[in-house]
Amino acid sequence: MEPQDTITIAPSVLIAIVKHAAELVDGISTMAEIPVNVGRIFRGNSMGSGVVLDIDDQQVVVDMYVIVKPDVNMGEVSRTVQDNVRRAIQELVGMDVDAVNVHIADVDYAPAD
């Protein structure tokens, strides 16, 4: 009988994939900080760089906090982020994504000169 081989991917790797996939979307300025009250709710889950992961076996739920650029359609940008993140996790890691929840935390209005 052959031994069962396993591959373990650190949650920090998934967070980096999610962050990169989101920041590639035109209209995303940067990732936002995770609100303190949300951090308390998700205690025990992997968090970092505006991303909270809930990993259960081979299923992933992503909550992400983003800052968008001004004058973009926030709904379209959010849907594109969801598609990019879902595709990145499925193609790069091979895990199923149950949900990608995008929370728009702010709009990046640059100060006038």
RAURCOR-V468640 format. One record per residue. N is the residue number from 1. RES is the residue in one small letter. PHI is phi in degrees with one decimal (none if undefined). BURIAL is 1 if it has 24 or more other ideal C-beta (glycine too) atoms within 12 Angstrom, else 0. Layout:
# RAURCOR-V468640
N	RES	PHI	BURIAL
N	RES	PHI	BURIAL
This chain:
# RAURCOR-V468640
1	m	none	0
2	e	-85.2	0
3	p	-68.7	0
4	q	-79.9	0
5	d	-82.8	0
6	t	-130.7	0
7	i	-123.6	0
8	t	-114.7	0
9	i	-114.3	0
10	a	-67.3	0
11	p	-54.7	1
12	s	-63.9	0
13	v	-68.8	1
14	l	-62.5	1
15	i	-62.2	1
16	a	-63.9	1
17	i	-64.0	1
18	v	-61.5	1
19	k	-60.3	1
20	h	-64.0	0
21	a	-61.8	1
22	a	-70.7	1
23	e	-70.6	1
24	l	-74.8	0
25	v	-77.7	1
26	d	-65.6	0
27	g	115.2	1
28	i	-92.5	1
29	s	-83.4	1
30	t	-166.3	0
31	m	-83.9	1
32	a	-100.3	1
33	e	-71.1	0
34	i	-76.7	1
35	p	-57.7	0
36	v	-57.2	0
37	n	-64.9	0
38	v	-70.5	0
39	g	-59.5	0
40	r	-68.0	0
41	i	-64.7	0
42	f	-93.2	1
43	r	-53.2	0
44	g	99.9	0
45	n	-92.2	1
46	s	-74.8	1
47	m	-136.9	1
48	g	164.1	1
49	s	52.1	1
50	g	78.2	1
51	v	-127.0	1
52	v	-121.6	1
53	l	-111.7	1
54	d	-117.2	1
55	i	-108.1	1
56	d	-132.0	0
57	d	60.2	0
58	q	-107.1	0
59	q	-109.1	0
60	v	-127.1	1
61	v	-117.4	1
62	v	-112.6	1
63	d	-115.4	1
64	m	-132.3	1
65	y	-116.0	1
66	v	-125.9	1
67	i	-115.2	1
68	v	-98.7	1
69	k	-77.7	0
70	p	-69.9	0
71	d	62.4	0
72	v	-116.2	0
73	n	-80.0	0
74	m	-63.2	1
75	g	-65.4	0
76	e	-65.5	0
77	v	-62.0	1
78	s	-62.9	1
79	r	-63.6	0
80	t	-66.1	1
81	v	-60.4	1
82	q	-57.5	1
83	d	-63.3	0
84	n	-62.9	1
85	v	-66.4	1
86	r	-58.8	1
87	r	-64.2	0
88	a	-61.8	1
89	i	-65.2	1
90	q	-66.9	0
91	e	-78.9	0
92	l	-85.0	0
93	v	-113.7	1
94	g	82.4	0
95	m	-96.8	1
96	d	-81.0	0
97	v	-111.1	1
98	d	-75.6	0
99	a	-158.6	0
100	v	-125.3	1
101	n	-99.7	1
102	v	-101.8	1
103	h	-112.9	1
104	i	-83.8	1
105	a	-91.4	0
106	d	-169.0	0
107	v	-116.5	0
108	d	-87.0	0
109	y	-84.4	0
110	a	-71.8	0
111	p	-64.7	0
112	a	-71.9	0
113	d	-78.9	0
